[in-house]
């Protein structure tokens, strides 16, 4: 079988590739694929302990079977709807009007600070596996709406270079009561840092 391997962020530097074609025996697993990749690119093994894997837009485990034509993505650790609920954009984020039928609105702005890892920076450069990021964001939004009776949820994440002092993330939750709005917003923010493939790099 033949599978396509996509590499993201610093994994591209370890291999010198953004995409690879790999031929494997029938009934091969993700683990078999990794063994072949480590043989070709020994430096990739440096990321073994923390590397995330996806088949298509779903996270995968090393024991999962592969199919001919699969697209497998290798990603570093994550850092942490419908169009009305989700947007991933390279444009500056702006304030938005409320719907007017909610008793509580919680808005979180994630703003780029002037330091990263104790060193001064001028900006953060955000990159993503965009298709998977949108898929995982929609799953999180659906789970959040299932957990709490919300009026509206909106998540906007910016990609590209975001200067210090500008927002990279907007999370807005509307509900009848403040408790569920705060809880839902906290859940979304915490989970997206663990499950959505978006990375940041400091710009000095």
C-alpha positions, 0 to 999 in steps of 0.5 A, a space after each residue: 500500500 502507499 500512504 502520504 505523510 505530511 510533516 508540520 512545524 519543526 518536524 519539517 526541519 528534521 527531515 528536510 521534507 514537507 511531504 513524503 510518499 511511503 510504500 508499506 506492506 498490506 496490513 501495516 500499522 502506524 507503528 510500521 510507518 514510523 519504523 520506516 520513517 526513522 530508517 529514512 530520517 533518523 533525526 525524526 526519532 528525536 521527536 518520538 516521545 512527544 510527536 502527535 499522529 493523525 490519519 486524515 483529520 482524526 488523531 491516531 495511535 501507533 497500533 492503528 491500521 493503515 489503508 492504501 491512500 491514507 494521509 498521515 500527519 506527524 505533528 509536534 505537541 500542540 500549544 496551545 461548527 458552522 461558519 458562525 461558530 468557527 473562523 481561522 483567519 489571517 486577518 486582525 480580530 475585531 470586537 463583535 456585537 451580541 445577539 441580545 437574547 443572552 443573559 451572560 456573555 463571556 469573551 476571552 481575548 488571547 493577546 500576544 505578550 512581549 516575551 516568550 520563554 523569558 526572551 523579548 519578542 516582536 510577534 508570534 508566528 502561528 501555523 496550523 494543519 488547517 483542515 484538521 484544526 477546523 475539524 477538531 475545533 468543530 468537535 470541541 464546539 459540539 462537545 461544549 454545546 452538549 455539556 452546557 445549554 448555550 445560546 451561541 459559541 464562537 471561536 476565532 483563531 488567527 494565523 500568520 504573524 501576530 504582533 505583540 499587543 494584538 489578539 490571536 484568539 477570540 472565544 465568545 460564549 453566550 448563555 442564559 446564566 453566567 456560571 455555564 458561560 464561564 465554565 464553557 469558555 474555560 473548557 474550550 480554551 483549555 481543550 483547544 490547547 490540547 487538541 487543535 493542531 496550531 503552533 506558534 513560533 517567536 519572532 524576535 
